[in-house]
C-alpha cells in the first residue's frame, strides 16, 4: 500500500454509496482487507503506510482492534443503506505493516466482527501477513484456532547481505522454522520475495529461490524492488552509497524465478505470483486444491472489497475510496462516527473498461479480445509478432502474456490501449507492507 494517496472528490462523512453499486452485486464476490499499520522498525526501502511506535503520536496499538471493529460495523450500515444484497465474505486479508505485531487475540477479534457482520462463505480464505520473527508456534496455532487458513511470510531473501541492504530484521534460518510451525498448525503457507536488490547477484537470487523450493510453500510472490522517492534507500542511491537497481538484471532474475518455480511444480497465475500446480493435499471433495491467493485475484478481477484501517483502499461496484493515512486521524474520525475516507471516485464505464484491460492482462486467464476496441484488437497482431502474447490463446480469443510479455506487461497494455483513453492515474491496491 503506497504511502501517497491519490487526488479525487471529497468523501461524504456518512459514507453513503450511490444506488448504482447494487447493480450486479450478486454476481461479485465480497472481500475484506484490514490494514494494520504498525511495524517494529521501518525498512529502508519501505514506502507503505506503516508507523513505528515513535511515529504514532497519541494513539496506541492496543486501541486499534476496537477502531477496526467500529469501521466494520460502519461498513455494514453503509452496505445496508445502499441496498446491497446480503453476501458472505469470501476472503479476508490482514496486511500492513506487520499484523502479527498485535496480540493474536486482537486479530481474532477483528476476524470475529467480520464474521458477525457478514458471515464467512464456506471455505473462505483468511490470510495474515507475518514477519518470520513476529510469530512463534503458539501464535500460529492460535491463528488457526481463530479461523485463519493461510499465512504469508515476508521472507524477501535467504541471503544475509541482501536482507541487510533491505534492512530486514529476521534471521534467514528462522524461515524454515516458521514454515514448519505453520504447517503443523494446519495453515497454508505463502512466501514473499524481493529481487533486484542492490548488490544482489544472480547467484544470490538463485540461492533464495532454492531455499524457497526446498520449503515447498503453497504459494510464492516475487516482486522487483521499486525505489520509491522519499525512502532511505532512495537517499542512499542518490548519494552513491548504494548501487541503483539494474533493469536488465531484474529481467534475468525474473526469468530465473519462473524457470526454477516451474521446474518445482509452480504455475504463474499473475505476473508476480505463482501457486503450487498440484496441491499437496486435496479438498474434502477429493479434488486438488487451488492455492492461488483468491483475495488478490479479487483485486485483479474487479470484485468488491472494503478496506479497513488507516490508508486502506476500498472498491464496491465501480466506486473507489481510501481512508486517511495516519492512525491518529483515522481514530479521530472513527470515534466520531464518521467515515474515515479521505477521498473517493466513481468510475465511468470507459475508465472501468480501461482498468479491466490493465488488470486482466496480468493474470493467466487473460483478457478476452471482445473487451478491446477495434484498435486494440489490431494491436494484437504486432504483439504476436513480437512474441509478447501466446498465439494459441489469441486464436481462441484471449490475450495471455508469454514470459517475454510478462517482462514487458506495461508495454503490452500501452499497445492494447493505443489510440484510446490513456491508462488513468489509479489508486494502487497493495495487500501488505511486509
C-alpha positions in Angstrom: 0.0 0.0 0.0 2.0 3.1 -1.2 2.0 6.0 1.2 0.8 8.7 -1.2 -3.0 8.9 -1.6 -4.4 10.0 -5.0 -6.4 13.2 -5.5 -10.1 12.8 -6.0 -13.5 14.0 -4.8 -14.2 14.5 -1.1 -15.8 11.5 0.6 -19.1 12.1 2.4 -18.9 11.8 6.2 -21.7 9.3 6.3 -20.0 7.1 3.7 -23.2 6.8 1.7 -22.8 5.0 -1.6 -24.8 5.6 -4.8 -27.6 3.1 -5.6 -25.6 2.1 -8.7 -23.3 -0.1 -6.5 -26.1 -2.6 -6.0 -26.3 -3.3 -9.8 -24.9 -6.8 -10.4 -23.6 -7.1 -6.9 -25.0 -10.6 -6.5 -22.5 -11.7 -9.2 -19.5 -10.1 -7.5 -17.6 -11.6 -4.5 -17.0 -9.6 -1.3 -13.6 -9.4 0.4 -12.4 -7.5 3.5 -8.9 -6.1 3.8 -7.7 -5.0 7.2 -4.6 -2.8 7.2 -2.6 -3.0 10.4 -0.2 0.0 10.0 2.4 -1.0 12.7 6.0 -2.1 12.4 8.7 -2.6 14.9 11.2 -0.9 12.6 10.9 0.8 9.2 12.9 -0.9 6.4 14.9 1.4 4.2 13.0 0.6 1.0 9.6 0.8 2.6 7.0 3.4 1.2 4.0 1.7 2.7 1.6 3.3 5.1 3.2 2.0 8.3 4.3 3.5 11.6 6.8 2.6 14.3 5.9 3.2 18.0 7.7 6.6 17.9 5.6 7.8 15.0 2.1 7.1 16.4 1.6 10.5 18.1 -1.1 10.0 20.7 -2.5 6.7 19.6 -1.6 3.2 20.7 -1.6 -0.2 19.1 -3.8 -1.6 21.8 -6.7 0.6 20.6 -6.6 -0.5 17.0 -8.8 -3.6 17.2 -11.6 -1.6 18.7 -11.3 1.1 16.0 -11.3 -1.6 13.3 -14.5 -3.1 14.8 -16.2 0.3 14.6 -15.3 0.6 10.9 -16.6 -2.9 10.1 -19.9 -2.0 11.8 -20.0 1.3 9.9 -19.4 -0.6 6.7 -22.3 -3.0 7.3 -24.6 0.0 7.8 -23.3 1.7 4.6 -24.0 -1.5 2.6 -27.5 -1.8 4.0 -28.3 1.8 3.2 -27.0 1.3 -0.4 -29.4 -1.7 -0.9 -26.5 -4.1 -1.5 -27.7 -7.8 -1.3 -26.6 -9.9 1.6 -23.3 -11.6 0.7 -20.9 -13.7 2.8 -17.3 -12.6 2.8 -15.2 -14.9 0.5 -11.8 -13.6 1.5 -10.3 -11.7 4.5 -6.7 -10.4 4.3 -4.7 -8.8 7.2 -1.9 -6.7 5.7 0.4 -4.0 6.9 2.7 -3.1 8.4 3.0 -6.2 10.4 -0.4 -7.5 11.5 1.2 -10.1 13.8 2.9 -7.3 15.9 -0.6 -7.3 17.6 -1.6 -9.9 20.1 -3.3 -12.8 18.3 -6.5 -12.1 20.3 -6.7 -8.7 18.5 -6.6 -10.4 15.1 -9.2 -13.0 16.3 -11.5 -10.2 17.5 -11.3 -8.3 14.2 -12.0 -11.5 12.2 -14.8 -12.2 14.6 -16.6 -8.9 13.8 -16.3 -9.6 10.0 -17.9 -13.0 10.6 -20.6 -11.4 12.8 -21.5 -8.6 10.4 -21.5 -10.5 7.1 -20.7 -14.2 7.7 -17.9 -16.1 6.1 -18.5 -18.1 2.9 -17.9 -21.8 3.1 -14.1 -22.4 2.6 -13.4 -18.7 3.0 -9.8 -17.8 2.6 -8.5 -15.9 5.7 -4.9 -14.7 5.4 -2.5 -12.7 7.5 0.9 -11.4 6.6 3.7 -12.0 9.1 7.4 -11.4 9.6 9.4 -14.5 10.3 10.4 -13.0 13.6 6.9 -11.8 14.6 5.4 -15.2 15.4 6.1 -18.5 17.2 4.4 -21.9 17.1 1.9 -21.0 19.7 0.9 -17.8 17.8 0.4 -19.7 14.6 -1.7 -22.4 16.3 -3.9 -19.6 17.8 -4.4 -18.1 14.4 -5.7 -21.5 13.1 -8.0 -21.8 16.1 -9.4 -18.3 15.4 -10.3 -19.3 11.8 -7.3 -18.2 9.8 -6.5 -20.5 6.9 -3.3 -19.0 5.4 -0.2 -17.1 6.4 2.1 -15.1 4.1 5.6 -14.7 5.4 7.8 -11.8 4.3 10.9 -13.8 3.6 12.3 -11.4 0.9 15.7 -13.3 0.6 17.7 -16.2 2.1 21.0 -14.3 1.8 22.1 -12.3 4.8 23.8 -9.4 2.9 20.7 -8.9 0.8 18.5 -8.8 3.9 20.9 -6.3 5.4 20.6 -4.0 2.4 16.8 -4.2 2.7 17.2 -3.7 6.5 15.1 -6.8 7.3 15.5 -7.8 10.9 14.9 -11.6 10.7 17.5 -14.3 10.6 17.0 -16.3 7.3 17.5 -19.5 9.3 14.2 -18.8 11.1 12.2 -19.1 7.9 12.2 -22.9 7.8 11.1 -22.9 11.5 8.1 -20.7 11.0 7.0 -22.6 7.8 7.2 -25.9 9.8 5.2 -24.3 12.7 2.6 -23.0 10.3 2.3 -26.4 8.6 1.9 -28.1 12.0 -0.9 -25.7 12.8 -2.7 -26.6 9.6 -2.2 -23.3 7.8 -1.4 -22.8 4.1 1.9 -21.0 3.5 2.9 -18.3 1.1 6.5 -16.9 0.9 7.1 -13.3 -0.4 10.4 -12.5 -2.1 12.0 -9.3 -3.4 14.5 -9.4 -6.2 16.9 -6.9 -7.9 18.0 -5.6 -4.5 21.2 -3.5 -4.9 24.2 -5.8 -4.6 22.2 -9.0 -5.2 23.8 -11.2 -7.8 22.1 -13.8 -9.9 23.7 -16.5 -7.7 22.3 -14.8 -4.6 18.8 -14.8 -6.1 19.2 -18.5 -7.1 20.1 -19.3 -3.5 16.9 -17.6 -2.3 14.8 -19.5 -4.9 16.4 -22.8 -4.0 15.7 -22.1 -0.3 12.0 -21.4 -1.2 11.6 -24.5 -3.3 13.1 -26.6 -0.5 10.4 -25.4 1.9 7.6 -26.4 -0.5 5.2 -23.5 0.2 1.8 -23.5 -1.4 2.3 -20.1 -3.0 5.2 -17.7 -3.9 5.2 -14.0 -4.6 8.2 -12.3 -6.1 8.3 -8.6 -6.6 11.1 -6.5 -8.3 12.4 -3.9 -5.9 11.0 -0.4 -6.6 12.9 2.5 -5.3 10.4 5.0 -4.1 11.1 8.7 -3.7 11.4 9.8 -0.1 12.7 6.4 1.2 16.0 5.9 3.0 17.1 3.6 0.1 16.4 6.4 -2.5 18.6 8.8 -0.5 21.3 6.2 -0.3 21.3 5.7 -4.0 21.2 9.4 -4.7 24.3 9.8 -2.5 26.1 7.0 -4.3 26.2 4.8 -1.2 24.2 2.0 -2.8 24.1 1.0 -6.5 20.9 1.7 -8.4 18.8 -1.4 -9.3 19.6 -2.8 -12.8 16.6 -3.4 -15.1 18.4 -6.0 -17.2 19.4 -7.9 -14.1 15.8 -7.7 -12.9 14.7 -9.3 -16.1 17.3 -12.1 -15.8 16.3 -12.7 -12.2 12.6 -12.9 -13.1 13.2 -15.4 -15.9 15.3 -17.5 -13.4 12.4 -17.3 -10.9 9.9 -18.5 -13.4 12.2 -21.4 -14.5 13.1 -22.6 -11.0 9.5 -22.4 -9.8 8.0 -24.1 -12.9 10.5 -26.9 -12.5 9.5 -27.3 -8.9 5.8 -27.6 -9.8 4.5 -24.0 -9.6 2.5 -22.1 -12.2 2.3 -18.4 -12.7 -1.2 -17.0 -12.3 -0.3 -13.3 -12.1 2.8 -11.6 -13.3 4.4 -11.7 -9.8 2.7 -14.7 -8.3 3.0 -18.5 -8.6 1.0 -21.3 -6.9 1.6 -25.0 -6.5 0.5 -26.8 -9.6 -0.7 -30.0 -7.9 -1.9 -29.4 -4.3 0.0 -31.2 -1.5 -3.5 -32.2 -0.3 -6.9 -32.5 -1.7 -10.1 -30.8 -0.7 -12.9 -32.7 1.2 -14.5 -33.4 -2.3 -11.3 -35.2 -3.3 -10.2 -32.6 -5.9 -6.8 -31.0 -5.9 -6.8 -27.7 -4.1 -6.3 -24.3 -5.7 -3.5 -22.4 -3.8 -3.8 -19.1 -5.7 -4.4 -16.1 -3.5 -8.2 -15.7 -4.0 -8.1 -12.3 -2.2 -5.5 -10.9 -4.6 -7.4 -12.4 -7.6 -10.5 -10.5 -6.5 -8.5 -7.2 -6.9 -7.3 -8.1 -10.4 -10.8 -9.3 -11.4 -12.5 -6.1 -10.2 -14.6 -7.7 -7.4 -15.9 -5.8 -4.3 -13.8 -5.3 -1.1 -13.9 -3.0 1.9 -10.6 -1.8 3.2 -10.5 -1.3 7.0 -7.8 0.8 8.7 -5.6 3.9 8.0 -4.8 4.4 4.3 -6.8 1.3 3.3 -8.5 1.3 -0.1 -11.9 0.0 -1.0 -13.9 -0.7 -4.1 -17.6 -1.5 -4.4 -19.5 -1.5 -7.7 -17.3 1.0 -9.5 -16.9 3.3 -6.5 -13.4 3.5 -5.0 -12.3 5.3 -1.9 -9.3 5.4 0.5 -9.0 6.2 4.2 -7.0 8.9 5.9 -3.4 7.7 6.4 -2.3 8.5 9.9 -3.7 6.3 12.7 -4.4 9.4 14.8 -6.6 10.9 12.0 -8.2 7.6 11.4 -9.0 7.1 15.1 -10.5 10.7 15.4 -12.9 10.0 12.5 -13.9 6.5 13.6 -14.6 7.6 17.2 -16.7 10.5 15.9 -18.9 8.0 14.0 -17.7 9.4 10.6 -16.4 7.7 7.5 -12.6 7.5 7.7 -12.4 8.0 3.9 -10.2 10.9 2.7 -11.3 10.8 -1.0 -13.5 8.9 -3.4 -14.1 8.5 -7.1 -16.8 7.0 -9.2 -15.5 5.2 -12.2 -17.3 5.8 -15.5 -17.8 2.9 -17.9 -14.8 3.8 -20.0 -12.5 4.0 -17.1 -13.7 0.7 -15.8 -13.0 -0.9 -19.2 -9.5 0.6 -19.3 -8.8 -0.7 -15.8 -10.1 -4.1 -16.8 -7.5 -4.2 -19.6 -4.8 -3.1 -17.2 -5.6 -5.8 -14.7 -6.8 -8.7 -16.7 -3.7 -8.8 -18.9 -1.7 -9.5 -15.8 -3.4 -12.8 -14.9 -3.1 -16.2 -16.5 -6.8 -16.3 -17.6 -6.0 -13.3 -19.7 -8.2 -10.7 -21.4 -11.0 -11.6 -23.9 -10.4 -9.9 -27.2 -14.0 -8.9 -27.2 -13.3 -6.4 -24.4 -10.9 -4.4 -26.7 -11.7 -1.7 -29.2 -11.0 -2.2 -32.8 -7.6 -0.5 -32.5 -6.8 -2.7 -29.5 -7.6 -5.9 -31.4 -5.5 -4.6 -34.3 -2.5 -4.2 -31.9 -2.6 -7.9 -31.0 -1.1 -8.8 -34.4 2.0 -6.8 -33.5 2.2 -8.3 -30.1 2.0 -11.7 -31.5 4.9 -10.9 -33.9 6.9 -9.6 -31.0 6.4 -12.8 -29.0 4.6 -10.9 -26.2 1.2 -12.9 -26.3 0.5 -16.6 -26.7 -0.6 -17.5 -30.2 -2.9 -20.3 -29.2 -4.7 -18.2 -26.7 -5.1 -15.3 -29.2 -6.6 -17.7 -31.7 -9.1 -18.8 -29.0 -10.0 -15.1 -28.4 -7.9 -14.3 -25.3 -4.8 -12.2 -24.7 -2.4 -14.1 -22.5 1.1 -13.0 -21.9 4.2 -15.1 -22.8 7.2 -15.0 -20.5 8.6 -12.2 -22.6 5.2 -10.4 -22.4 5.2 -10.6 -18.6 8.6 -8.8 -18.6 7.0 -6.1 -20.8 3.5 -6.1 -19.4 3.3 -2.3 -19.3 4.2 -2.1 -23.0 1.6 -4.6 -23.8 -1.1 -2.6 -22.0 0.0 0.6 -23.8 -0.3 -1.2 -27.2 -3.7 -2.6 -26.4 -4.9 0.9 -25.3 -3.2 2.7 -28.2 -5.4 5.5 -29.7 -7.7 5.1 -26.7 -8.0 6.8 -23.4 -4.6 6.8 -21.7 -4.4 4.5 -18.6 -5.6 6.6 -15.6 -3.6 7.5 -12.6 -5.2 4.9 -10.3 -5.2 4.1 -6.7 -2.8 1.2 -6.3 -4.0 -1.7 -4.3 -1.2 -3.4 -2.4 -2.1 -6.1 0.1 0.7 -5.5 2.6 3.9 -4.0 3.7 6.0 -6.9 4.6 
